[in-house]
Amino acid sequence: MEDLEYARTQWLQQEPVYAAFGAYLDAQLATIARRTGVPADVSVRTKEIDSLLKKLLRKPEHTYGSLGDKLGARIIVKRLRDVQTVCDAVRVEFACGPFEDTADRLADDQVAYLSVHVDIGLLESDPRFGEFSSLRAELQVRTLAQNLWSEMSHDTTYKSGTVVHQGAKRRLHLQHFLIQR
């Protein structure tokens, strides 16, 4: 495991640059959403230092340098069909890694968190590329219903640190399944 003090020091130095990149991404993503004609809420945030350190502890295979979600962005749309429209537009406007639809990793009889994730960076043709060429952000594109489920379940089951009764988890997952229909 990497020295956490090193990671903390690095993040304190680099977070302002990521914040500036995030402000630029926020404006670019909002423009893309408007161009598609899809009503969307866009948000961008840098990772909190305590969250960054906890993730390094939870995932020892990562180092500070390999941690990919120091900057997170979300585009929340109303309808499921709008997710693909926005993803198609993002694919054209950014340098993208592979798009991962979390539904693809679920078995037919499973229900869980749903979202499309992709790491994005600026294209070389972007006027701010030189300034932010080495930076990437994790973009999540999801529906309003998927986001609501994610927000409600996040603190309860994902990062709570407490054991959640299996029946409560199942009810939460079934609620998610019902709102997707």
C-alpha positions in Angstrom: 0.0 0.0 0.0 1.2 3.4 -0.9 2.1 5.9 1.8 -1.2 7.8 2.7 0.7 10.9 3.7 2.2 11.1 0.2 -1.3 10.7 -1.3 -2.7 13.4 1.0 0.1 15.8 0.2 -0.2 15.2 -3.6 -4.0 15.8 -3.5 -3.7 19.0 -1.5 -1.3 20.3 -4.2 -3.3 19.0 -7.2 -6.9 19.5 -6.1 -7.1 23.1 -7.3 -6.0 22.1 -10.8 -8.7 19.4 -10.8 -11.2 21.9 -9.6 -10.4 24.2 -12.5 -10.7 21.3 -14.9 -14.0 20.4 -13.3 -15.4 23.9 -13.8 -14.4 23.7 -17.5 -15.9 20.2 -17.8 -19.1 21.3 -16.1 -19.6 24.0 -18.8 -18.7 21.7 -21.7 -21.0 18.9 -20.5 -23.9 21.3 -20.0 -23.4 22.6 -23.6 -23.3 19.1 -24.9 -26.6 18.2 -23.1 -28.2 21.4 -24.5 -27.1 20.6 -28.0 -28.7 17.1 -27.8 -32.0 18.7 -26.7 -32.1 16.4 -23.7 -33.1 18.1 -20.4 -30.3 17.3 -18.0 -28.7 18.2 -14.7 -24.9 18.3 -14.8 -22.7 18.3 -11.8 -18.9 18.0 -11.3 -17.0 17.6 -8.1 -13.5 16.8 -6.9 -13.0 13.9 -4.5 -13.0 14.8 -0.8 -9.6 14.1 0.7 -11.0 11.7 3.3 -12.8 9.8 0.6 -9.7 9.6 -1.5 -7.7 8.1 1.4 -10.4 5.7 2.4 -10.6 4.4 -1.2 -6.8 3.8 -1.2 -7.2 1.8 2.0 -10.2 -0.1 0.6 -8.5 -0.8 -2.8 -4.9 -1.6 -2.1 -4.4 -2.4 -5.8 -4.6 1.4 -6.5 -1.9 4.0 -5.9 -2.5 7.7 -5.8 -1.4 7.9 -9.5 -3.7 5.1 -10.6 -6.8 6.3 -8.8 -9.2 7.3 -11.7 -12.0 9.2 -10.0 -10.3 12.2 -8.5 -12.8 14.2 -10.5 -16.3 13.0 -10.9 -19.0 14.2 -13.2 -22.7 13.3 -13.6 -25.2 13.9 -16.2 -28.7 13.1 -15.0 -31.5 12.8 -17.6 -35.2 12.0 -17.3 -35.6 9.0 -19.6 -33.6 5.9 -20.1 -33.4 6.5 -23.9 -31.8 9.9 -23.2 -28.8 8.1 -21.5 -27.7 6.7 -24.9 -28.2 10.1 -26.7 -26.0 11.9 -24.2 -23.4 9.1 -24.3 -23.2 9.3 -28.1 -22.6 13.1 -27.9 -20.0 12.7 -25.2 -18.2 10.1 -27.3 -17.8 12.7 -30.1 -16.7 15.6 -27.9 -14.2 13.9 -25.5 -11.4 11.4 -25.5 -13.2 8.5 -23.9 -12.3 5.2 -22.4 -14.7 2.3 -22.7 -18.3 3.0 -21.8 -19.4 0.6 -19.0 -23.1 0.1 -18.4 -23.3 -1.4 -14.9 -26.4 -3.4 -16.0 -24.2 -5.5 -18.2 -22.5 -7.1 -15.2 -25.7 -8.2 -13.6 -27.2 -11.6 -14.1 -30.8 -11.8 -15.3 -32.2 -12.4 -11.8 -30.2 -9.5 -10.2 -31.1 -5.9 -9.5 -28.6 -3.3 -8.3 -27.1 0.0 -9.0 -27.4 1.2 -12.6 -25.5 3.9 -14.5 -23.2 4.3 -17.5 -19.6 5.1 -16.5 -16.8 6.3 -18.7 -13.4 8.0 -18.1 -13.1 11.2 -20.2 -10.4 13.6 -21.1 -10.1 16.5 -23.5 -9.5 16.0 -27.2 -6.2 17.5 -28.5 -8.3 19.9 -30.6 -9.9 21.4 -27.4 -8.6 24.9 -26.7 -7.8 24.0 -23.0 -6.1 20.6 -23.9 -2.5 21.9 -23.1 -3.6 23.0 -19.7 -5.5 19.8 -18.8 -4.0 17.2 -21.1 -3.0 14.8 -18.3 -6.3 15.0 -16.4 -9.3 12.6 -16.6 -12.7 12.5 -15.0 -15.1 9.7 -14.3 -18.4 10.6 -16.0 -21.6 8.8 -14.9 -24.7 9.2 -17.0 -28.0 8.0 -15.5 -31.7 8.7 -15.2 -33.3 10.7 -12.5 -34.8 7.5 -11.1 -31.4 5.7 -11.1 -29.8 8.7 -9.4 -32.5 8.7 -6.7 -32.0 5.0 -6.0 -28.2 5.5 -6.0 -28.3 8.4 -3.6 -30.7 6.6 -1.2 -28.7 3.4 -1.2 -25.2 4.9 -1.3 -24.9 5.7 2.4 -26.9 2.7 3.5 -25.2 -0.1 1.7 -22.1 1.0 -0.2 -20.0 3.0 2.2 -21.7 2.9 5.5 -19.3 0.6 7.2 -22.3 -1.1 9.0 -23.8 -4.4 8.2 -27.2 -4.1 6.5 -29.7 -6.8 7.0 -30.1 -8.9 3.8 -33.9 -8.3 3.7 -33.4 -4.6 3.8 -30.9 -4.8 1.0 -33.3 -6.9 -1.1 -36.2 -4.4 -0.5 -33.9 -1.6 -1.6 -32.9 -3.5 -4.8 -36.5 -4.4 -5.6 -37.5 -0.7 -5.3 -34.8 0.0 -7.8 -36.2 -2.6 -10.1 -39.7 -1.3 -9.9 -38.8 2.3 -10.7 -37.0 1.2 -13.8 -40.2 -0.2 -15.3 
